[in-house]
Amino acid sequence: MDEIKEIFCGDSYNPFLDYCELHNYKQMSDLINCRFEELPELIGISSILLSRIKAICILYFKKHPECRTLLRSSKAKTKAKTAPKTDDLPDRLLVVFQQNANKLIHISEITKDLGKGVKRNDIIHVLEHQSWCKIVDGSTFFYSPTD
């Protein structure tokens, strides 16, 4: 399996590579879980660049059928699991951030406070969409109350 950095090499892909690093996407097969439709809003890439990224992924997955097998097994696992612990995740994260309002919070602290059953990628995805959360780097955040 190829690494994402090997396939997407070039300065124009840097925001996408940063996004992949933030979400722990290292191998091309990891992009099966990527939420491509959110990329323009989250990292500010153009629709043309998004189309190019998606086209490269589609071509890669066609040339590597083992990725499709991973996709099918991933979907089966997702259907088999229920996610009751993530329904109230934004509210639970807000409580954690309010309790730590005067300091930087690392993703490891957040996952420890939330307990088992909540994935790191789900936490990061929710935090990216919260107005009260500011991202320092890929794994550090801070609380910024909204008026």
Secondary structure, DSSP 4 states (H G I P E B T S, - for coil): --BHHHHS-SGGGHHHHHHHHHTT--BGGGGGG--GGGHHHHH---HHHHHHHHHHHHHHHHH-HHHHHHHHHHHHHHHH---GGGTTHHHHHHHHHHHTTTS-EEHHHHHHHH-TT--HHHHHHHHHT-TTEEEEETTEEEE----
